[in-house]
C-alpha cells in the first residue's frame, strides 16, 4: 500500500480524547485525526517523531491523519483503518499462503449478531473464509509484538462470532497484522485484557485459525512481509 502523497514529518505535542492529537510541523501546529481507539502504550509520548498524511477532501473536518510514529528505532503504523487494505492487497499478491486460492473478496458483510466481517473470501466449490483483521502495534519487550493494548470487548465479540462460524463447519480466520518491522514473535497481552485472552482460547479451540504477519514500513509505503510465530 503506497501512501497517496508523501508523508509529512512532525513532533507529537499531545494525544487527547483518543482520536485527536496536536502535532508541531515545521511552520505550524496542527490538530490531526488519530484513527486508533487503543491505549497506544509507548507510542504517544510528547516529542516523538510522527508522520502525517494529508487529505484535500472538502468534507473532512481534519485534513491531517496520523499514520506512523518512530519508536524504539522503528516506524510503527498506528492507523487502524489501514490493515484491512493491507491484508487484502497481500491476499491478491499471494503473500498470505494460508489464504490463497480464492477468486473474490467481499468487504464488511453482515454476519452473526449485528457484526460485520472484515473480508469474506469466496470461490466456487470451496467454503467461504471469514477473515477478521486486527492492527498490532504494542511491543513491551524487544522482538515481541502483543495484542490488545487496551481492554476490547468488541475484539472479544469478534472472536466469539468467528468461533460460531468455525463451530458450524465454516472457515474462520483471525489475522493479527503487526504494523511494525522490529518484532519476531507475537503473543496475547493477557494481563491487559484477560477476557480477550479467554475469548481467544475458546475461538482457537472451536477451530478458528490464528495467523500473525509482520509488515515492512516506510514513509512511502507499507506492505505485509512474513508470518510470525504465535508464542504461548
PyMOL commands that set and color helices and strands:
alter all, ss='L'
color gray80, all
select helices_A, chain A and resi 83-92+97-99+153-167+194-206
alter helices_A, ss='H'
color red, helices_A
select strands_A, chain A and resi 8-16+20-24+29-33+49-54+64-71+74-77+104-111+115-123+126-136+138-141+143-147+171-178+183-188+209-217+222-227+229-230
alter strands_A, ss='S'
color yellow, strands_A
deselect
rebuild
show_as cartoon
